[in-house]
Amino acid sequence: LLGIPSGGVPLARRLASALATAVGADRREVPVGTLDITMYRDDLGRHPIRVPQPTLIPGGTLEGRTVILLDDPRYSGRTTRAALDAL
């Protein structure tokens, strides 16, 4: 699970906890990371740039893994496009 700061990160953590409970696993077995998309947005020139947050990829790589990307549902598809560029 990768959460986009700031709204997607708490959502990813809650989902990880729910998934771990559903399958009877320890929460540490459901990897949670963060993906900052600040520098990949297509509207950088129109809005103030916020301070980039660290990107944390569990296990150091996404190669060969399934990724579930979580974002604050109030935002548009713009962040999803930026996240795909970042990945």
C-alpha positions as CSV (number, residue, x, y, z in Angstrom):
1,L,0.0,0.0,0.0
2,L,1.4,3.4,-0.9
3,G,-0.3,6.5,0.5
4,I,0.1,9.9,-1.2
5,P,0.7,12.6,1.5
6,S,-1.1,13.9,3.3
7,G,-4.6,12.4,3.1
8,G,-3.6,9.1,1.5
9,V,-1.1,8.1,4.2
10,P,-3.5,7.7,7.1
11,L,-5.9,6.0,4.8
12,A,-3.2,3.5,3.8
13,R,-2.4,2.8,7.4
14,R,-6.0,2.2,8.3
15,L,-6.5,-0.1,5.3
16,A,-3.3,-2.0,6.3
17,S,-4.7,-2.6,9.7
18,A,-8.1,-3.7,8.4
19,L,-6.4,-6.1,5.9
20,A,-4.2,-7.6,8.6
21,T,-7.2,-8.1,10.9
22,A,-9.3,-9.6,8.0
23,V,-6.6,-12.2,7.2
24,G,-5.4,-12.7,10.7
25,A,-1.9,-11.4,10.0
26,D,0.3,-9.1,12.1
27,R,0.1,-5.5,10.7
28,R,3.8,-5.5,9.9
29,E,3.0,-8.1,7.2
30,V,1.0,-5.6,5.2
31,P,3.6,-3.2,3.9
32,V,2.7,0.5,3.9
33,G,4.8,3.2,2.2
34,T,4.5,6.8,1.1
35,L,4.8,8.3,-2.4
36,D,5.4,12.1,-2.6
37,I,4.2,13.5,-5.9
38,T,5.1,17.2,-5.4
39,M,7.5,17.5,-8.2
40,Y,5.4,15.4,-10.7
41,R,2.3,17.6,-10.6
42,D,1.3,19.2,-13.9
43,D,0.1,22.4,-12.0
44,L,3.4,23.3,-10.4
45,G,3.4,26.7,-12.0
46,R,-0.1,27.6,-10.8
47,H,0.1,26.7,-7.1
48,P,2.7,27.3,-4.4
49,I,5.0,24.3,-4.1
50,R,4.7,22.6,-0.8
51,V,7.7,21.1,0.9
52,P,8.3,17.6,-0.6
53,Q,7.8,14.8,1.8
54,P,10.0,11.6,1.9
55,T,9.0,8.7,-0.3
56,L,9.2,5.4,1.4
57,I,9.0,2.2,-0.6
58,P,8.6,-0.9,1.6
59,G,11.4,-3.4,0.8
60,G,13.1,-0.8,-1.3
61,T,11.6,-1.7,-4.7
62,L,8.2,-2.2,-6.3
63,E,9.4,-4.4,-9.1
64,G,7.3,-7.6,-9.3
65,R,4.9,-6.4,-6.6
66,T,1.3,-5.3,-6.7
67,V,0.8,-1.7,-5.6
68,I,-2.4,-0.2,-4.2
69,L,-2.2,3.6,-4.4
70,L,-4.3,5.5,-1.9
71,D,-5.1,9.2,-2.0
72,D,-7.5,11.6,-0.3
73,P,-10.8,11.0,-2.1
74,R,-11.5,14.8,-2.2
75,Y,-8.9,15.4,-4.8
76,S,-9.1,14.9,-8.6
77,G,-7.3,12.5,-10.8
78,R,-4.5,15.0,-11.1
79,T,-2.7,13.4,-8.2
80,T,-3.2,9.9,-9.6
81,R,-1.6,10.9,-12.9
82,A,1.3,12.5,-11.0
83,A,1.7,9.4,-8.9
84,L,1.9,7.2,-12.0
85,D,4.6,9.5,-13.3
86,A,6.5,9.3,-10.0
87,L,6.4,5.5,-10.0
